[in-house]
């Protein structure tokens, strides 16, 4: 009733919600993990199926070296073709075709087990087919399903197998005995021996044995489904970890992500440590945005952010956040190194080179060049999570952040492309390093909102 009036997509979403199936379309890492798991499982199933069927084909020739064995060899070929079709139809989402092919497997197996070989040149009782105990071959198909498909697929497969096998039993009981004379003679000889008679009577089909086969099959399928469910939970957790790792890589360079991934809780404690903080911004962006369309403005920002992000990660920095037409990056988070201040200077230089190359292209396209301003300060900051239980954000806090931001703003007043504090120069290696990057000492600078001035160095605008 709950599905009444729903479209096909709505019914699918409703079923997913009812079964607590994760939405794979919203998590490409989960989709890729499921697709890879399905592909590998399908390949393993096809290989195992092919080897098993070839072994059975040889075994049947060994136990029945007659022309009639060709019937079973042809059936084995049919199973191989069905397996190939299952591999071709494989997909991550539910597939009615795949399920139909699996059920065809079970149906064909039932027919082979119950119906006598039509190539046999002697009369054979249908009841005698059950006495060979060939139901065990169903477990080969069950193993293949377990390898290649979700644990949920085992449910319809198990139900279908039980129904088909019970149907085969009642069908066999309704068939006439093709050798009534032999049946009567056996019953006469073994009169008074019901247990022995039940085993050798050509017209007898023991329901208890069929019931035992079904119960064992259901129990095994249930255990396999439980194990599949556990594996699926693990796969989902791994996919979530991959997504979290990818999200982390948007803030940290790959080498730092590798280190963070190995920690149980790298951000559990608030701590203080020396960090180089860099602010970068597009000068005159508001005026520039007034002369461009919304689409062009967004495209410009995306290109700008991509170029700046690469410069941050290239020198082992952390992308703290994008700030509209600017960004904040830190060097020395989550772990400090002796090169943090120097890396910040290298990153700033790389940013200006990237902007210069980009401006050359923009001029050829008749677009306005971009002017980049950068400010860097070095000192002790506070690191830790801020926010609430529902929304946490890893933050870098302290006076260093404020000073770095103010130094970036001073580039407009000082006609400079980059302004850094003397603390950055000292931590990077001294005046020789500053000269190498083209910086000149600029003396004390008053910082808005701060009583103490900051000794600064600047790199003049390139003319």
N, C-alpha and C positions, 0 to 999 in steps of 0.2 A: 504494500500500500504506500510505503514511503517513497517508492520510485515512480509512482503514478504521476503522469503529467510532466516528467522530466525528459529533457533531450538526452541524446546519446552521451554527450560530454558530461552533462550534469550527473547522469546515472553513474558514469565511471568515477567521477569525483566523490560521489556519495558512497560508493562501494569502497573507495580508497580510505575515506574517513572512517567508515564503519570497521574496516579491517586494520586500521592504524598503519597503513602502508605509507612510507615517506614519499613526499612529492619529488620524484627524481627530476622533473623538468626544472625545478628551481635550484637544483644543486648539480652543476655540471660535473663536479668531482664524483658525486654518487652515481650519476648516470654513466660516467666513464668507467668507474670501478665495477658497476654491475655489467656493463657491456664487456669489459675485459674478463670478468669472472665467467660470464656466459660463454664467451668465445673459447676460453681455456677449457671450461667444463665440457663444452660441446666437442672440442677436439679430443679430449681424453675419453669421452664417451664413445665417439666414433672409433677411435683406435682400440679401446677395450672391446667394443662390440665386434669389430672386424676380427680381432684375434680370437675371441671366444667362439664366434661362428665358424671360423676356419678350423679350430680345434674340434668342434662338434662335427663338422663335415667329415674330417678325417676319421674321427671316432666311429661315426655311423657306418662308414665304409668298412671299418675293421670288424664291427660286430655284425654287419649284414652285407657281406660281399656279393650282393645280387643286383640284378638290373632294377629291381623295385626300389632300391635306395635312391635312385635318381629323383624320385618324387620329393624326398626330404632334401636332397641337394638343391632342387629348384626352389623349395620353400626357403632354404637358407639364403639363396640369392635374393629372394623377395625381401627378407629381413634386411639384407645389406642395402637394397635400394631404398627401403623405407628410412633406414638410418641416414643415408645420403640426403634424402628429401628433408629430413628433420634438420640437418645441418644447414641446408639452403634456406629453410624457412625461419631459422633462429632469429630472435629479436629480443630486446630487453623487456618490452612491455608484454602484456598478455597477448597470446596469438591463438585464435581458434584453430588455425591450420596446424600449428605445432601440436596442440592438444589432440586434434583429430588424428594426426599421424601416430601419436603415442597410443591412442585407443585402438587404432588399426593394428598396431603391434600386438596388443593384448588379444584382440579378436582373432588374428591369424594364428597366434600361439594356441589359443583354445581349440580352433578347428583342427590344427595339426595333431594335438594331443588326443582329441576325442574321436575324430572321424578316422576310420581305418584307411590304410594306404590303398588307393584305387589301383595301383600297379601290382599288388599282390595277386598271385595266381591261385590262392586258396581262400576259402571262405573264413571269415574272421568275425568274432563277436565284438560288438561295440563295447560291451561291458568289460571285455578283456583289455581294451585300451587303457582303462583306468588302473589296471593291476601292475602296469609298468612303473608307476610312481613318477611319471614325467612332469608332474606339476612343478618340480624343482626348477625347471627351465624358466618359469616365470620370474624367478629371483634374478636371473641374468638381466632381463628387461628392467626389473625394478632398480637394479644397481645402475644401469645406464641412465634411467630417469633421475636418480639421485645425483649423479655426476653433472648432468647437463642442465637441470631445471631447478626452479625454486621449490622449497619445501611445500608450498601451497599446491603445486602440481601433483604431489603425491596423493592428495586427498581425492580428487576425481579419478585418478588412475586406480587407486585402491578400491574405491566404490565400484567402478566399472568392472574391475577384475572379479570382484566378489559376485556381482550380478551375472556376469557372463559365465563364470564357472558354475554357479548354481543353476543357471539356465541350461548349461550343457549337461549337467547331471540329470535334470528332469527330462530333457529331450532324449538322453540316452535311455532312460527308464521306459520311455514311451515307445521305443523302437522294438520291433519283433526280433525274436532270437533266430539267427540264421542257421544255427546248428542245434535244434531242439533235441535230436536223438542223443547227441553227445552229452548235452546238459542233463537229460533224464538219466542216462547211464551213470554219470558222475554222482548225481544225487542219490541214486540207488546204492552205489558202492559205499558212499560215505554217510549213509543213513545212521543216525545216532551220534554223529561226530560234527555237530553244527559249527564249531570253531574252525575246523579244517575245511569244511565244506564252504564256508564263507570266503575263504582265501582262494580256493581253486575252482569254484563254481563258475563256468563260462557265462552264465546269465546273471550273476550277482554283482551289484554295485553297492559297496558299503557306504552309506551316507555318513557314518561316523568318521571314516577316513577323509571324506571330502570336507567335512566340517573342520576336522583337525588341520587340514591344509589351509583352509580359509583363515582360521584363527591365527596360525603361525604367520601367514602372509601379512595379515593386518597388524600383528604385533611388531613384526620386523619393519614394515612400512612406517608405523608410528614412531619407532625409535629412530629410523633414518630421517623422518620429518623433523623430529625434535633436534637432532644433530644439525640438520639443515637450517633450522630456525636460529640455533646458536651461531652458526657460521654466518648467517645473514646479518645478525645483530653486530657481529664483529666487523663485517664488511662495511656496514653503515657507519660504525664508529670510526673506522679507518678513513672512510670518505669524509666524514666530518672533520677529522684531524687534518686531512689534506686541504680542506677548504680553510680551516683556521690557519694552517701554515701559509696558504696563498694570501690570506688577508694580512698575515704578519709580514709577508715579503713586500707588501705595499708600503710598509713603514721602515723596514730594515733591509739592508743589502743581504744577498744570499748567504754570505759566509756567517753573518750574525744570526740569520734565521736558523742555520744548521746548529749553532750553539744553543740558541733558545729552545729549539725543539727537543734537545736532550735534557732540559731541566724540568723538574716536576712543577714548580711554581716560581718562575723567575721574577715576578712582580709582586710577590706576597708582602715584602717588607718595604717600608718607606726608608730611604737612605739619602745621604748627602755625598756628592762626589764632584770633582772638577770636570767641567764640560765646556766645549766651545759651542756657542749658540750663533747660528747664522740666520739672518733675515734677508730675503731677496724680494724685490718688488718691481713692477713695471711703472716707470715714471710717466705721469700724464695719462694713465689708463682711462680715467673718466672722460676726458676730452676725446680720446681716441674712440671710445665706445659710442660717443654721440654721433660719429660720422660713419659708423658701420651698422649693418643689420644685426639682429639678435643672433641669427645663425652664424654669421661671420665672427661675431664677438666670442661666442662659445667655442667655435673652431680655433680661434686664436689662443684662447686660454688653454685648451686641451694641448695644442702644440707646444705652448710655452711650458706648461707643467711637465709634459713628457721630457722635454729637453733638460729642464732643471732637475727633475727627479733622477735622470741618468747621471748627471754630474754629482749629485749627492751620493748615490750608491757607488759610483766609480771610486770614490775616495772614502769608502767605509763609513759614510754618515747615516744617520737615521732621519727619515722624513717624518717630522713631528706632525705637521698638518699643512694643508693648503689654505691660504688666506685670500680667497677671491683671486686677485691678480698678483698674488705673492705667495710666499711659503716660508715656513720656519723649519730649519733642520738643525740637528745636534750632532756633534762629533765627540764620542766618548760615552755613548749610551748603547746598550745597557752596561757595557764594560769599558773601562778606560784603557788607553794605550798611550805611550810617550809621543805618538805622532798625531794626536787628536787636533791640536791647534794648527799644525802644519797641514794636515789633511783639509781643514776648513779653508785655509788660504788657497790650497790647490783647487778645491772645489769651486771657490769664488772665481778664480782665474779661468777654470774650465767653463763656467757659466758665461762669462763675458765672451770667450771664444765662440761658444755655441750661438750666442746672440749675434755676434758679428757675422758668422756664416749665414745665419738665418736672415739677417738684414740684407745681405747681398742678394739673396733670392727674392726677398720682398721688394727690393728696389726694381729688379728686373720685371716683377709683376705689377709695378706701379703702385705699390702699397707703402704706407708710412712705416719708416724704420721704428724698431723698438729700442727704448733706452732702459737698461737694467741698472738698478741700484742695489748695493749689498752692504750690510753692516754686520760686524762680527765682534763678539766679546767672549772672554774666557774667564771662568771662575767657578766657584762652588754653587751648585744648584741642588734643589730637592727633587728627588725622583719618587714616584709612587702612583698608586691608583687614587683617583678622586671620583666623586659621584655618589650614587646610591647603589643598593643591591640590584636594582633593575637596570641601571645604566652606569657602567664604569668606564673611565677613560684614563689611560696611562699618561701622566702629565709631567712636564719639566717646569718647575716653579722657582722663582727667586729673583733677586735683583739683576742677575746676569741676563735674564731674558729681557727685562725692561730696558737695560742699557743697550743690548744688541739691537733692539727695535728702534731706540732713539738714534743710535749711530747710523742706521739705515736711513732714517728721515733726514739726517744732517747732510747726506750726499747732495741734496738739492740746494742747500744753503752754501755748501763748500765747493760746489761745481766739481764733484768727484764721482767716480763710478763705484768706489768701494771705500768705506771708512771702517777702520778696525781700532781696537783699544791697544794700548801698550802692553797689556797683559797677554793678548794674543801673540804679539810679536815676541815677547820674552819667552812664552811657552813654546813657540815654534822654532826658536833658535837664535833670537837676537836680531840686531840691526843688519847683519849681513844677509839674513834671510829676507828681511823687509826690503832691502835694496834689490835683492834678486827678483822680487815680485813687483818692483817698481813703486814701492811705497816711500813717501816722504813724511818726516815727522811734522805734526801739526799742532803740538802743544796741548794745553788743557782746554777741554770743551765742557761747557755747562750742559747738563742733562736735565731736561724738563721733568719736574717731579722728583728731583734728587738733589740733595744739598751739596754733596761732594762732586766736584768736576772729575772728568775722566781724561787722562792723557791719551791722545789719539794719533794715529797715522792714517794717511789717505793716499789713494791712488787717483791722480787727476784724470779727468775725462780725456779720452783719446781724441785728438783733433784731426 
